[in-house]
């Protein structure tokens, strides 16, 4: 199995990811938020790359079944229902709802991977479930770190390195790594003993703590706290279907059909 890691979405374009198996990581905080939202009963998450797209999609829908969530500079966007904190996406808030998600980094990376053969969302909270999915697929994977405004983010790289480490430890699996995957593996080994210290010390962790989201840092480094695999199905992200059910078989919602190409 070949594992390629990209430390920023700008290192890879849509055509390179077409028909590939892709894992997108945005530990702080889109991946962690999507995992929480779907675990707590959200029907689907629709990632969009801009506020304009979020407004356009939601403007085509009616009733209270659709929520707009997201952030700019870490804070909830004016006029949106939710921000980008996993703690906001409670069962009471999101059960049965479609969520249009617009974030500075994570949703942009997910949209870039929209033509992937399989695209799953990973973070520390669901990492073992993602490993099981990768092994079940048994094919090569590209891991795309959302980064921070197209730049390297330590927390995403360490999470990617944990995936590389867990796969490399499988005796029955021969893993071939690109240079970035090797580097991610080294970073994980360096920081694995205290992930909370790592995330509190990284650039975005310090920023989020400074604007009142320090508790999110603790939530986002809880290993295997939410054992689900969010996967792209068409233009939306849903929980992984049971084995044997192809993603194309899922019936699209009105929200999904409203997403612009």
C-alpha positions, 0 to 999 in steps of 0.5 A, a space after each residue: 500500500 502506498 501512502 502519500 501525505 500532502 501538508 497543504 491542499 495547495 500541493 495537490 489539485 483536483 485532477 491529481 485526486 480524481 478517482 484516488 482514495 483520499 483522507 482529509 484532516 483538519 484537526 482544528 477544527 472542521 474534521 472534529 466538528 464533522 465527526 461530532 455532528 454526524 455522530 450526534 444525528 446530523 443527516 449530512 454535512 455539505 462542505 462549501 469553499 466560500 460564504 457565497 456558496 453557503 448562502 446560495 445553497 441555503 437560499 434554495 432551501 426552505 424550513 428549519 431542516 438546514 443549518 449554516 455552520 462555519 467560521 472566519 478567523 475562528 469565529 462564527 460567520 455573521 448570519 450563520 446558525 453555528 460556528 466551528 466548535 465541535 461542542 456546538 454540534 450537539 444532538 439537540 442542535 443538529 439531529 436530522 439536520 443538513 449542515 452547510 459547512 464553510 470553514 477557512 481551511 477544512 471545507 476548502 480541502 474537502 471540496 478539492 477532493 470532491 472527485 475522489 474515488 473515496 474521500 473520508 474525514 479523519 481526526 484524532 477522535 475517529 482515527 482507529 475507525 479510519 484505519 479500519 476503513 483504509 485496511 478494508 479498502 486495501 488500496 493506496 491512499 492520499 492524506 491531505 492536511 487542510 493546514 492553515 491558510 495554505 500553510 503547514 499546520 503541526 496538528 494536522 501533520 501529527 495526525 497524518 503521522 499517527 495514521 502512517 504509524 498505525 498502518 506501518 505497525 501492521 505486520 501483514 502490510 507493506 507500506 510505501 511512503 512518500 517523503 512527507 509521510 516519512 516526515 509526518 511519521 517522525 513528527 508523530 513519534 516526537 509528539 505522541 506522548 503529549 498530544 494536548 501539549 502539542 496542540 496547545 503549543 501549535 500556532 492555531 491552538 494558541 490562537 483558538 485558546 486566545 479567542 476563547 476556545 481552549 476547551 476545543 483543544 482538549 476535545 480535538 485530541 481525544 483519541 477514538 472518542 467518536 468511532 465513526 467514518 464520515 465519507 463524501 457521497 456525491 456533494 455531501 458527507 455522511 456516515 460510512 455506509 455498511 460494507 457492501 453498500 456503494 456510496 452512489 446508492 445513497 439517496 440525495 437529499 434536497 440540500 445535496 441536490 441544491 449544491 452548485 457544481 
